[in-house]
Amino acid sequence: QVQLVESGGGLVQPGGSLRLACAASGSIFSINAMGWYRQAPGKERELVATITNDGMTYADPVKGRFTISRDNAKNTVYLQMNSLKPEDTAVYYCNALIRYSVLFSPNEYWGKGTPVTISS
């Protein structure tokens, strides 16, 4: 069993910064990819950023403001969010493709989400 636990969400004023973290735990053989998605009220869940061994990708609305990074030793992915805007308000979800055995393909896992509110 694998769990993803997010932390770091909260309320911040426009222009401020937040750093989200997501730690994976459980039966982990390897992690193929980790990423962040978000879902704003009344909207569909959307990709924010992903990180793999080949590099990072970002959604256009966050390019230049958000940075995704990963600590492989801790099985943890981070999202540094700077210059936050009210439209960044959403629940942020961690996502990971994790292989628990060399014999099997990776499975997709989701965290429960951490709320981020940008408001003055």
Sequence and secondary structure as in RCSB ss.txt:
>XXXX:A:sequence
QVQLVESGGGLVQPGGSLRLACAASGSIFSINAMGWYRQAPGKERELVATITNDGMTYADPVKGRFTISRDNAKN
TVYLQMNSLKPEDTAVYYCNALIRYSVLFSPNEYWGKGTPVTISS
>XXXX:A:secstr
 EEEEEE  EEE TT  EEEEEEEEES SEEEEEEEEEE TTS  EEEEEEETTEEEE GGGTTTEEEEEEGGGT
EEEEEE S  GGG EEEEEEEEEESSTTS  EEEE   EEEEE  
